[in-house]
Amino acid sequence: MQVTLSKQPAGEFIKQAFVPLAQDVPTEVPCNHVVDFAKAQVQEGNSSHVLREFAAVSLNDAEKGCHQVFKKYGYVAPVEIEFACLGEGKLAKFPFIRLSKWAQWLLDTQRIWRLFCGASSFERMQEVLAVFWSRFREAFPGHDIFDALSPDELNTCIPFYTHQDEGRGPKHEAVWVFSSHGCVGRGTAEYVRKGKHKLPLDRCPLGLNFLGNTQCTQYLFCTMKRSVLEDCPGAVDALMQIFAADCSCLLFDGLTSQDGKTIRMAHISTKGDLPALNRLGSFTRTFWHVPRAQSSKKACKGICPWCLAGREAGRPGERAFPFEDLSLNPVWEETIESEIPWGATMPPIMEGAPLNRDRKAHFFSLDIFHNVHLGVGKQWLACSFAACVERLEFWPETHGSVDARFELMTSQFKDFCRQRHISPHMTEISRATLAFPSSTASPVGQWSKGSMTTNFMLFLEFFLVQHAADCEDPIIQTMVIRLVYLIVRGTKALNVALSWMYSQGYWIRNWQGKRAGEWLLVFVQAYGRCAKLSLEEGTRRWALVPKIHYLHHCALDLIRAAESGAAFLVNPLATSNQMQEDYVGKPSRLARRVSAQQIHARVISRVLISTFQAVQASDNDPRGLM
């Protein structure tokens, strides 16, 4: 149970009573530890009435007893937990929290415009939403939302995303987490530092939902152990039907606060990594279908839910759409949204949601974070570092071996981090971290933190500019120089694109979006050319994985949207999962502190406490508010 408590009068007694416990052990502890601590304090003469109540809790069900004490003193979010029948036994009462319940609480306490829109007041939220939907109409004129609601209703309609992913639960078993969050928020740290949230609304890009504790910007619907997912395949669909029905009520009926304020909420899109999207959308075209051999008996049906890329010609006369086509006008582009990626039945999560009639499959959003930071970025870095130690000629005679060169590169990386005030999760660049045991291997980064990709990309650019400046001339045609030039060009382009996106808001101007798309395309094409050079040399480098295709989608989406004439485009970071990855770890960590027999109910009970604490703390955080 979390015991680092708020400064609210109702919780102050608890905070004072558990100061020693909060200092001596992690803040998330088993409830029987809390009870034992309270008993010991009472025996030592500390007769606080709060401690006596905790000491009186039965150890047979300490979790339930402690939760009742917290609830008594007003330290639990007053949100109703409901139960769904998903099957027999323990699945007969499966706990979940409707988004409408979270929203009603936040509306009644006058917080929803801060936590879902980044606005300072209800009136300011209306102004922000008027600007949001005006730009949204121009960017997506075929969206159903404009037929469903009038302009006045749109001014109080909060757009939100959903997210699903798996975290690590007890005994390393995966725990599925489904949550919701506002599309617009307080922005990024760089966005706020530049004061962009203070611009007049007609010029304000509106902040991304990045700043703030994710426990007060993301709202849990439910968690589910993987074993339940496997034993009850229809459980997720049943839950999504409940969620979709709730979203429909939020859109068409809305919510009214105790003081008469009315809002609506619109489910714009759902996010997640590729396996999570595949599970939720039941896609017939998925990255799992990517060909793994030069030829196969059964033609690939396609690897992309948004187009027919990867589809092979199964019969004479059929047309193939190779996803490896990384040009400005790839053959697969004409097939975007030409065939739905699911079967005869629409995924339950989409039922009742307003959709873009021309881009229904794009309800499932691309995630630049997984595609770059945890995808092709790791491939690019590992292969580029390997190329540096094998091909560059600046290395001292004392560092002739590959291992010695990696050691020198590691030393320079540490110096780079020290000078830039970076605290990396990993400080070593070696054969092990690059999965590069021999020159015949295909290197790929072995880190799991997306921030390491950012740190390594910045260092790679610094390293190459410092040691390979003479390789910038594209006229030089030797194989080595051409390859290093492509690495420099691709690394710079990706660094510029991403760093610029992180300084922007939800909306980016037309010409800026086109430039960002062109930068991403430079990286994508540099990756493809490096792969081609590697193939010509007979080495295994820069594998053309499906994520390079999804990044290609992102680049072309920006370029084509800019060419359509819309004044504002959606920042690709708006649908990234970076902050959601942080949030998924929190209920997953709670799942490792409770009984595995009642894990779903116990996690939700603890989330009500941790979210309440985070929401109260956010009241004193004015950063980025419009």
C-alpha positions as CSV (number, residue, x, y, z in Angstrom):
1,M,0.0,0.0,0.0
2,Q,1.4,3.4,-0.8
3,V,2.2,5.4,2.3
4,T,3.7,8.6,1.0
5,L,0.5,10.6,1.6
6,S,-1.0,13.9,0.7
7,K,-1.1,17.1,2.7
8,Q,-4.9,17.0,2.9
9,P,-6.2,17.2,6.5
10,A,-7.9,13.8,6.2
11,G,-4.7,12.1,5.3
12,E,-2.3,14.1,7.5
13,F,-2.6,11.8,10.4
14,I,-1.8,8.8,8.2
15,K,1.2,10.6,6.8
16,Q,2.6,11.4,10.2
17,A,1.9,7.9,11.5
18,F,3.9,6.2,8.7
19,V,6.9,8.5,8.3
20,P,9.3,5.9,9.6
21,L,7.8,3.2,7.4
22,A,8.0,5.5,4.3
23,Q,11.7,6.1,5.0
24,D,12.8,2.6,5.8
25,V,11.0,0.6,3.1
26,P,9.8,1.2,-0.5
27,T,6.6,3.2,-0.7
28,E,4.8,0.2,-2.2
29,V,4.7,-2.5,0.4
30,P,2.5,-5.5,1.2
31,C,-0.4,-4.4,3.5
32,N,0.6,-6.9,6.2
33,H,3.8,-4.9,6.6
34,V,1.7,-1.9,7.3
35,V,-0.3,-3.7,9.9
36,D,2.8,-5.2,11.6
37,F,4.4,-1.7,11.7
38,A,1.2,-0.2,13.2
39,K,1.1,-3.0,15.9
40,A,4.7,-2.4,16.8
41,Q,4.1,1.4,17.1
42,V,1.1,0.9,19.3
43,Q,3.1,-1.4,21.6
44,E,5.8,1.2,21.9
45,G,3.3,3.7,23.2
46,N,2.3,5.6,20.1
47,S,-1.4,5.7,20.6
48,S,-2.5,7.6,17.5
49,H,-6.0,6.6,16.6
50,V,-5.0,6.1,13.0
51,L,-2.3,3.6,14.0
52,R,-4.7,1.8,16.3
53,E,-7.1,1.4,13.4
54,F,-4.4,-0.1,11.2
55,A,-3.2,-2.3,14.1
56,A,-6.7,-3.6,14.4
57,V,-6.8,-4.8,10.8
58,S,-6.8,-8.6,10.5
59,L,-3.7,-10.1,8.9
60,N,-5.9,-12.7,7.2
61,D,-7.1,-10.0,4.8
62,A,-4.9,-7.0,5.4
63,E,-5.4,-5.6,1.9
64,K,-9.1,-5.2,2.3
65,G,-8.8,-3.8,5.9
66,C,-6.1,-1.3,5.0
67,H,-8.1,-0.1,2.0
68,Q,-11.1,0.5,4.3
69,V,-9.0,2.7,6.6
70,F,-7.7,4.7,3.7
71,K,-11.3,5.1,2.4
72,K,-12.6,6.2,5.8
73,Y,-10.1,9.0,5.9
74,G,-10.9,10.2,2.4
75,Y,-7.7,9.0,0.8
76,V,-9.3,6.9,-2.0
77,A,-10.6,8.3,-5.3
78,P,-14.4,8.2,-5.0
79,V,-14.8,6.2,-8.2
80,E,-17.0,3.1,-8.5
81,I,-15.5,-0.2,-9.3
82,E,-17.9,-2.4,-11.4
83,F,-17.8,-6.0,-12.3
84,A,-18.3,-7.9,-15.5
85,C,-19.1,-11.6,-16.0
86,L,-16.4,-12.9,-18.4
87,G,-16.8,-16.6,-17.6
88,E,-17.0,-19.0,-14.7
89,G,-15.2,-19.0,-11.4
90,K,-13.1,-15.9,-10.8
91,L,-14.0,-14.5,-14.1
92,A,-17.7,-14.2,-13.0
93,K,-16.8,-10.9,-11.3
94,F,-14.1,-9.2,-13.2
95,P,-13.4,-5.6,-12.0
96,F,-13.1,-2.6,-14.1
97,I,-13.6,1.2,-13.9
98,R,-15.6,3.0,-16.5
99,L,-14.0,6.1,-18.0
100,S,-17.2,8.0,-17.4
101,K,-16.8,7.4,-13.6
102,W,-13.2,8.8,-13.7
103,A,-14.5,11.8,-15.8
104,Q,-17.4,12.5,-13.5
105,W,-15.1,12.7,-10.4
106,L,-12.7,14.9,-12.2
107,L,-15.5,17.1,-13.5
108,D,-17.1,17.5,-10.1
109,T,-13.8,18.4,-8.5
110,Q,-13.1,20.9,-11.4
111,R,-9.9,19.1,-12.6
112,I,-10.9,17.5,-15.9
113,W,-9.9,20.5,-18.0
114,R,-6.5,20.6,-16.4
115,L,-5.8,16.8,-16.7
116,F,-7.4,16.1,-20.0
117,C,-6.9,19.4,-21.9
118,G,-4.1,21.3,-20.2
119,A,-6.5,24.2,-19.7
120,S,-6.7,26.4,-16.6
121,S,-10.5,26.7,-16.4
122,F,-13.7,25.4,-17.9
123,E,-14.1,28.6,-20.0
124,R,-10.5,28.3,-21.2
125,M,-11.1,24.6,-22.1
126,Q,-14.0,25.7,-24.3
127,E,-11.7,28.1,-26.2
128,V,-9.0,25.4,-26.5
129,L,-11.4,22.8,-27.8
130,A,-12.9,25.3,-30.3
131,V,-9.4,25.7,-31.8
132,F,-8.7,21.9,-31.6
133,W,-11.8,20.9,-33.5
134,S,-11.4,23.7,-36.0
135,R,-8.0,22.4,-37.0
136,F,-9.2,18.8,-36.7
137,R,-12.0,19.5,-39.2
138,E,-9.5,21.0,-41.7
139,A,-7.1,18.1,-41.3
140,F,-9.8,15.3,-41.4
141,P,-12.9,16.7,-43.1
142,G,-14.4,13.3,-43.5
143,H,-14.6,12.5,-39.8
144,D,-17.9,11.3,-38.3
145,I,-17.5,13.6,-35.3
146,F,-18.7,16.5,-37.3
147,D,-21.9,14.8,-38.2
148,A,-22.5,13.6,-34.7
149,L,-22.1,16.9,-32.8
150,S,-22.9,20.5,-33.4
151,P,-20.2,23.2,-33.2
152,D,-21.5,24.3,-29.8
153,E,-21.3,20.7,-28.6
154,L,-17.8,20.3,-30.0
155,N,-16.6,23.2,-27.8
156,T,-17.1,21.1,-24.7
157,C,-16.2,17.7,-26.3
158,I,-12.8,16.5,-25.0
159,P,-10.9,14.2,-27.4
160,F,-9.0,11.3,-25.9
161,Y,-6.9,8.3,-26.8
162,T,-6.8,4.8,-25.4
163,H,-3.7,2.7,-24.9
164,Q,-3.0,-1.0,-24.2
165,D,0.2,-2.8,-23.5
166,E,1.6,-5.5,-21.2
167,G,3.8,-5.0,-18.2
168,R,5.7,-7.4,-15.9
169,G,3.5,-8.8,-13.2
170,P,4.1,-11.4,-10.5
171,K,6.5,-14.2,-11.3
172,H,7.4,-12.4,-14.6
173,E,3.9,-13.1,-16.0
174,A,2.7,-10.4,-18.4
175,V,-0.2,-8.2,-17.2
176,W,-2.3,-6.4,-19.8
177,V,-3.1,-2.8,-19.0
178,F,-5.8,-0.7,-20.7
179,S,-6.1,3.0,-20.0
180,S,-7.3,6.4,-21.4
181,H,-5.8,9.8,-21.6
182,G,-6.5,13.2,-23.1
183,C,-5.1,14.1,-26.6
184,V,-4.0,17.5,-25.5
185,G,-2.0,18.3,-22.4
186,R,0.6,20.5,-20.9
187,G,3.2,19.9,-23.5
188,T,6.8,18.7,-23.2
189,A,9.6,20.3,-21.1
190,E,11.1,22.0,-24.1
191,Y,7.7,23.2,-25.3
192,V,7.1,24.9,-21.9
193,R,10.7,26.2,-21.7
194,K,10.1,28.0,-24.9
195,G,6.8,29.4,-23.6
196,K,4.7,28.1,-26.4
197,H,1.8,27.5,-24.1
198,K,1.5,31.2,-23.5
199,L,0.9,32.1,-27.2
200,P,-2.5,33.4,-28.3
201,L,-4.7,30.4,-29.1
202,D,-4.9,31.1,-32.8
203,R,-1.1,30.6,-32.9
204,C,-0.7,28.2,-30.0
205,P,0.1,24.6,-31.1
206,L,-1.7,23.2,-28.0
207,G,0.5,21.0,-25.8
208,L,1.2,17.3,-26.1
209,N,0.1,15.2,-23.1
210,F,3.7,14.6,-21.8
211,L,4.2,16.7,-18.7
212,G,3.0,15.6,-15.2
213,N,2.8,12.3,-13.3
214,T,1.3,9.7,-15.6
215,Q,-0.9,8.5,-12.7
216,C,-2.9,11.7,-13.0
217,T,-2.9,11.9,-16.9
218,Q,-3.7,8.2,-17.6
219,Y,-6.9,6.6,-16.2
220,L,-7.1,2.8,-15.8
221,F,-10.0,0.7,-17.2
222,C,-8.7,-2.7,-16.2
223,T,-5.7,-5.0,-15.9
224,M,-5.6,-8.7,-16.9
225,K,-3.1,-11.4,-16.5
226,R,-1.9,-13.1,-19.7
227,S,-3.0,-16.5,-18.3
228,V,-6.6,-15.1,-18.2
229,L,-6.2,-13.8,-21.8
230,E,-5.1,-17.2,-23.0
231,D,-7.8,-19.2,-21.0
232,C,-10.6,-16.9,-22.0
233,P,-9.9,-15.6,-25.6
234,G,-13.2,-13.6,-25.7
235,A,-12.5,-11.7,-22.5
236,V,-10.9,-8.7,-24.1
237,D,-13.6,-8.4,-26.7
238,A,-16.3,-8.5,-24.0
239,L,-14.5,-5.8,-22.0
240,M,-14.0,-3.6,-25.1
241,Q,-17.8,-3.8,-25.8
242,I,-18.4,-2.4,-22.3
243,F,-15.8,0.3,-22.9
244,A,-17.2,1.2,-26.3
245,A,-20.7,1.5,-24.9
246,D,-19.4,3.8,-22.2
247,C,-17.6,5.9,-24.8
248,S,-20.8,6.2,-26.9
249,C,-22.6,7.5,-23.8
250,L,-19.8,10.0,-23.2
251,L,-20.1,11.3,-26.7
252,F,-23.8,11.5,-27.2
253,D,-25.2,12.0,-23.6
254,G,-22.2,13.7,-22.0
255,L,-21.7,14.4,-18.3
256,T,-23.0,17.2,-16.1
257,S,-21.2,18.4,-12.9
258,Q,-22.8,19.3,-9.6
259,D,-22.6,23.0,-10.5
260,G,-24.2,22.5,-14.0
261,K,-21.2,22.3,-16.3
262,T,-21.6,19.8,-19.2
263,I,-18.9,18.1,-21.2
264,R,-18.7,15.3,-23.8
265,M,-15.8,13.1,-24.7
266,A,-14.8,11.6,-28.0
267,H,-12.6,8.5,-28.5
268,I,-10.4,9.5,-31.4
269,S,-7.9,6.7,-31.6
270,T,-6.3,3.8,-29.8
271,K,-2.6,3.3,-29.4
272,G,-0.2,0.5,-28.5
273,D,2.8,-1.4,-29.8
274,L,2.3,-3.7,-32.8
275,P,1.4,-6.9,-30.9
276,A,-1.1,-5.0,-28.8
277,L,-2.7,-3.4,-31.8
278,N,-2.9,-6.8,-33.6
279,R,-4.6,-8.3,-30.6
280,L,-7.2,-5.6,-30.3
281,G,-7.8,-5.2,-34.0
282,S,-7.6,-8.9,-35.0
283,F,-5.6,-7.9,-38.1
284,T,-5.3,-10.2,-41.0
285,R,-2.2,-8.3,-42.2
286,T,0.5,-8.1,-39.6
287,F,4.2,-7.8,-39.1
288,W,4.2,-11.5,-38.1
289,H,3.6,-12.3,-41.8
290,V,6.9,-10.8,-43.0
291,P,8.7,-13.2,-45.4
292,R,11.7,-14.8,-43.7
293,A,13.1,-16.6,-46.8
294,Q,13.8,-15.6,-50.4
295,S,10.8,-17.6,-51.5
296,S,7.9,-19.4,-49.8
297,K,5.1,-21.8,-50.8
298,K,2.4,-19.5,-49.6
299,A,2.5,-15.9,-50.7
300,C,2.6,-13.3,-48.0
301,K,-0.8,-11.5,-47.5
302,G,0.8,-8.3,-46.3
303,I,2.5,-7.0,-43.2
304,C,0.7,-3.6,-42.8
305,P,-2.8,-3.0,-41.4
306,W,-2.9,0.4,-43.2
307,C,-1.9,-0.7,-46.7
308,L,-1.1,-3.8,-48.8
309,A,2.7,-3.5,-48.4
310,G,4.4,-6.8,-48.2
311,R,1.8,-8.6,-50.3
312,E,3.4,-11.0,-52.7
313,A,2.0,-12.1,-56.1
314,G,0.5,-15.5,-55.4
315,R,-0.8,-16.2,-58.9
316,P,0.3,-15.1,-62.4
317,G,-0.9,-11.6,-63.1
318,E,-1.3,-10.6,-59.5
319,R,0.6,-7.5,-58.4
320,A,3.2,-7.5,-55.6
321,F,3.7,-4.5,-53.2
322,P,7.1,-4.9,-51.6
323,F,7.4,-3.1,-48.3
324,E,11.1,-2.6,-49.1
325,D,10.2,0.1,-51.6
326,L,11.4,3.2,-49.6
327,S,11.0,5.8,-52.4
328,L,9.0,9.0,-52.3
329,N,6.3,7.4,-54.3
330,P,6.2,3.7,-53.3
331,V,4.0,1.3,-55.2
332,W,2.1,0.4,-52.0
333,E,1.0,4.0,-51.3
334,E,-1.9,3.7,-53.7
335,T,-3.3,0.8,-51.6
336,I,-3.6,2.7,-48.3
337,E,-7.0,2.0,-46.8
338,S,-8.0,0.1,-49.9
339,E,-8.8,-3.1,-47.9
340,I,-9.8,-3.2,-44.2
341,P,-7.3,-5.1,-42.1
342,W,-9.8,-7.0,-40.0
343,G,-12.3,-9.7,-41.0
344,A,-16.1,-9.4,-41.5
345,T,-16.6,-8.1,-38.0
346,M,-15.4,-4.7,-36.9
347,P,-13.2,-4.8,-33.7
348,P,-15.4,-4.2,-30.6
349,I,-13.4,-1.2,-29.5
350,M,-14.5,0.7,-32.6
351,E,-18.2,0.2,-32.1
352,G,-20.0,3.5,-31.7
353,A,-16.7,5.5,-32.0
354,P,-16.6,8.4,-34.4
355,L,-14.4,7.3,-37.3
356,N,-12.6,9.0,-40.2
357,R,-14.7,7.6,-43.1
358,D,-11.7,7.7,-45.5
359,R,-9.2,6.3,-43.0
360,K,-11.0,3.8,-40.7
361,A,-7.9,1.6,-40.2
362,H,-6.0,4.6,-38.9
363,F,-8.2,4.5,-35.8
364,F,-5.3,2.2,-34.8
365,S,-2.5,4.7,-34.6
366,L,1.2,4.4,-35.6
367,D,3.7,4.8,-32.8
368,I,6.9,6.5,-33.7
369,F,8.3,5.7,-30.2
370,H,8.3,1.9,-30.8
371,N,9.1,2.2,-34.5
372,V,12.2,4.3,-33.8
373,H,13.4,4.3,-30.2
374,L,12.6,0.6,-29.7
375,G,12.8,-0.4,-33.4
376,V,14.8,0.7,-36.4
377,G,16.8,3.0,-34.2
378,K,18.4,0.0,-32.5
379,Q,19.1,-1.6,-35.8
380,W,20.6,1.6,-37.2
381,L,22.8,2.3,-34.2
382,A,24.2,-1.3,-33.8
383,C,25.1,-1.5,-37.5
384,S,26.5,2.0,-37.6
385,F,28.7,1.4,-34.6
386,A,29.9,-1.9,-36.1
387,A,30.7,0.0,-39.3
388,C,32.7,2.6,-37.4
389,V,35.0,0.1,-35.7
390,E,35.4,-1.9,-38.9
391,R,35.9,0.9,-41.5
392,L,37.1,4.2,-40.0
393,E,40.8,4.7,-40.2
394,F,41.4,7.2,-37.3
395,W,41.9,4.4,-34.6
396,P,45.3,4.5,-32.8
397,E,47.7,1.6,-33.4
398,T,47.1,0.5,-29.8
399,H,43.4,0.0,-30.6
400,G,43.7,-2.3,-33.5
401,S,41.2,-5.0,-32.4
402,V,37.5,-4.6,-32.6
403,D,37.1,-5.0,-28.8
404,A,39.8,-2.3,-28.1
405,R,38.0,0.1,-30.5
406,F,34.7,-0.5,-28.7
407,E,36.5,0.3,-25.4
408,L,37.7,3.6,-26.8
409,M,34.3,4.4,-28.2
410,T,32.8,3.6,-24.7
411,S,35.2,6.0,-23.1
412,Q,34.3,8.7,-25.5
413,F,30.6,8.1,-24.9
414,K,31.1,8.5,-21.2
415,D,32.9,11.8,-21.8
416,F,30.1,12.9,-24.1
417,C,27.4,12.2,-21.5
418,R,29.4,13.9,-18.8
419,Q,29.8,17.1,-20.9
420,R,26.1,17.1,-21.9
421,H,24.9,16.3,-18.3
422,I,23.3,13.0,-19.5
423,S,22.7,10.1,-17.1
424,P,22.4,7.1,-19.4
425,H,20.9,3.7,-18.3
426,M,23.8,2.0,-20.2
427,T,27.3,3.3,-20.6
428,E,28.9,0.5,-22.5
429,I,29.2,0.0,-26.3
430,S,30.5,-3.5,-26.9
431,R,29.9,-6.7,-28.8
432,A,27.4,-7.7,-26.1
433,T,25.3,-4.6,-26.2
434,L,25.2,-4.7,-30.0
435,A,24.7,-8.5,-30.3
436,F,27.8,-8.5,-32.5
437,P,29.8,-11.6,-31.6
438,S,31.5,-11.8,-35.0
439,S,31.7,-10.0,-38.3
440,T,29.2,-12.4,-39.8
441,A,26.5,-11.5,-37.3
442,S,23.6,-9.0,-37.9
443,P,24.0,-6.4,-35.1
444,V,21.0,-5.1,-33.2
445,G,20.9,-3.0,-30.0
446,Q,20.2,-5.0,-26.8
447,W,18.8,-2.2,-24.7
448,S,15.2,-1.9,-23.7
449,K,15.1,1.7,-22.7
450,G,14.0,4.1,-25.5
451,S,16.1,6.9,-24.0
452,M,19.2,4.9,-24.7
453,T,18.4,5.1,-28.4
454,T,18.2,8.9,-28.1
455,N,21.5,9.1,-26.2
456,F,23.3,6.8,-28.6
457,M,21.9,8.7,-31.7
458,L,23.2,12.0,-30.3
459,F,26.6,10.5,-29.6
460,L,26.8,8.8,-33.0
461,E,26.3,12.1,-34.7
462,F,28.9,13.8,-32.5
463,F,31.4,10.9,-33.0
464,L,31.0,10.9,-36.8
465,V,31.3,14.6,-37.1
466,Q,34.4,14.5,-35.0
467,H,36.2,11.6,-36.7
468,A,34.7,11.4,-40.1
469,A,34.1,15.0,-41.3
470,D,36.0,14.3,-44.5
471,C,33.3,11.7,-45.4
472,E,30.6,14.3,-45.9
473,D,31.3,14.7,-49.6
474,P,28.8,12.6,-51.5
475,I,30.8,12.9,-54.7
476,I,33.4,10.4,-53.3
477,Q,32.2,7.0,-54.6
478,T,34.3,4.5,-52.7
479,M,32.2,1.9,-50.8
480,V,33.5,2.9,-47.4
481,I,33.1,6.6,-47.9
482,R,29.6,6.2,-49.4
483,L,28.5,4.1,-46.4
484,V,29.9,6.5,-43.8
485,Y,28.3,9.4,-45.6
486,L,24.9,7.7,-45.5
487,I,25.3,7.0,-41.8
488,V,26.1,10.7,-41.1
489,R,23.3,11.9,-43.3
490,G,20.7,9.6,-41.8
491,T,21.7,10.1,-38.2
492,K,21.6,13.9,-38.5
493,A,18.2,13.8,-40.2
494,L,16.6,11.6,-37.6
495,N,18.1,13.7,-34.7
496,V,16.8,16.9,-36.2
497,A,13.4,15.5,-36.9
498,L,12.9,14.0,-33.4
499,S,14.4,16.9,-31.4
500,W,12.2,19.3,-33.4
501,M,9.1,17.3,-32.8
502,Y,9.7,17.2,-29.0
503,S,9.8,21.0,-29.0
504,Q,6.4,21.3,-30.7
505,G,2.8,20.9,-29.6
506,Y,0.0,18.7,-30.7
507,W,-0.4,20.7,-33.9
508,I,2.4,21.7,-36.3
509,R,2.2,24.1,-39.1
510,N,1.9,22.9,-42.7
511,W,5.4,23.8,-43.9
512,Q,7.0,22.6,-40.7
513,G,5.2,19.2,-41.0
514,K,6.5,18.8,-44.5
515,R,10.0,19.5,-43.4
516,A,9.7,17.0,-40.6
517,G,8.4,14.4,-43.0
518,E,11.3,15.1,-45.4
519,W,13.8,14.6,-42.6
520,L,12.2,11.3,-41.6
521,L,12.3,10.3,-45.3
522,V,16.0,11.1,-45.5
523,F,16.6,8.7,-42.7
524,V,14.4,6.0,-44.1
525,Q,16.1,6.2,-47.5
526,A,19.6,6.3,-45.9
527,Y,18.7,3.1,-44.0
528,G,17.6,1.5,-47.3
529,R,20.7,2.5,-49.2
530,C,22.9,1.2,-46.3
531,A,21.1,-2.1,-46.5
532,K,21.7,-2.2,-50.3
533,L,25.4,-1.5,-49.9
534,S,25.6,-4.2,-47.2
535,L,23.9,-6.7,-49.5
536,E,26.3,-5.9,-52.3
537,E,29.2,-6.5,-49.9
538,G,27.7,-9.7,-48.7
539,T,27.5,-8.6,-45.1
540,R,24.5,-8.8,-42.7
541,R,23.7,-5.3,-41.8
542,W,20.7,-2.9,-41.7
543,A,18.0,-5.6,-42.0
544,L,14.9,-4.4,-43.7
545,V,12.4,-5.0,-40.8
546,P,8.7,-4.1,-40.9
547,K,9.2,-1.1,-38.6
548,I,11.1,0.7,-41.3
549,H,8.0,0.5,-43.4
550,Y,5.8,1.9,-40.6
551,L,8.3,4.8,-40.2
552,H,8.0,5.3,-43.9
553,H,4.3,5.6,-43.5
554,C,4.8,8.3,-40.8
555,A,7.1,10.3,-43.2
556,L,4.7,10.1,-46.1
557,D,1.7,10.9,-44.0
558,L,3.3,14.2,-43.0
559,I,4.3,15.1,-46.6
560,R,0.9,14.2,-48.1
561,A,-1.0,16.0,-45.3
562,A,1.1,19.1,-46.0
563,E,0.4,18.8,-49.7
564,S,-3.4,18.6,-49.0
565,G,-3.3,22.2,-47.9
566,A,-4.3,21.9,-44.3
567,A,-2.8,24.7,-42.2
568,F,-2.0,22.5,-39.3
569,L,-1.0,18.8,-39.1
570,V,-0.9,16.4,-36.2
571,N,2.5,15.9,-34.6
572,P,3.5,12.2,-34.9
573,L,4.4,12.3,-31.2
574,A,0.7,12.8,-30.4
575,T,0.2,9.1,-30.9
576,S,3.5,7.9,-29.5
577,N,3.4,5.6,-26.5
578,Q,6.3,7.0,-24.6
579,M,4.4,8.3,-21.6
580,Q,2.0,5.3,-21.7
581,E,5.0,3.0,-21.3
582,D,5.8,4.8,-18.1
583,Y,2.2,4.4,-16.9
584,V,1.9,0.7,-17.7
585,G,4.8,0.0,-15.3
586,K,2.9,1.4,-12.4
587,P,-0.1,-0.9,-12.2
588,S,2.3,-3.7,-13.2
589,R,4.5,-2.9,-10.2
590,L,1.4,-2.8,-8.0
591,A,0.5,-6.3,-9.3
592,R,3.8,-7.6,-7.9
593,R,2.8,-6.4,-4.4
594,V,-0.6,-8.2,-4.0
595,S,-2.0,-11.7,-3.8
596,A,-1.9,-13.4,-7.2
597,Q,-5.3,-15.0,-6.4
598,Q,-7.1,-11.6,-6.4
599,I,-4.7,-9.6,-8.5
600,H,-7.2,-7.8,-10.7
601,A,-9.4,-6.4,-7.8
602,R,-6.3,-5.6,-5.6
603,V,-4.5,-3.7,-8.4
604,I,-7.6,-1.5,-9.1
605,S,-8.0,-0.8,-5.3
606,R,-4.5,0.4,-5.1
607,V,-4.8,2.4,-8.3
608,L,-7.6,4.3,-6.7
609,I,-5.2,5.4,-3.9
610,S,-2.2,6.1,-6.1
611,T,-4.2,8.1,-8.6
612,F,-5.9,10.1,-5.8
613,Q,-2.5,11.0,-4.5
614,A,-1.2,12.0,-7.9
615,V,-4.3,14.0,-8.8
616,Q,-4.0,16.0,-5.6
617,A,-0.3,16.7,-6.2
618,S,-1.1,17.9,-9.7
619,D,-3.3,20.7,-8.2
620,N,0.0,22.5,-7.3
621,D,1.6,22.0,-10.7
622,P,0.9,25.0,-13.0
623,R,3.4,24.0,-15.8
624,G,2.2,24.2,-19.3
625,L,-1.4,25.2,-18.5
626,M,-3.0,27.3,-21.3
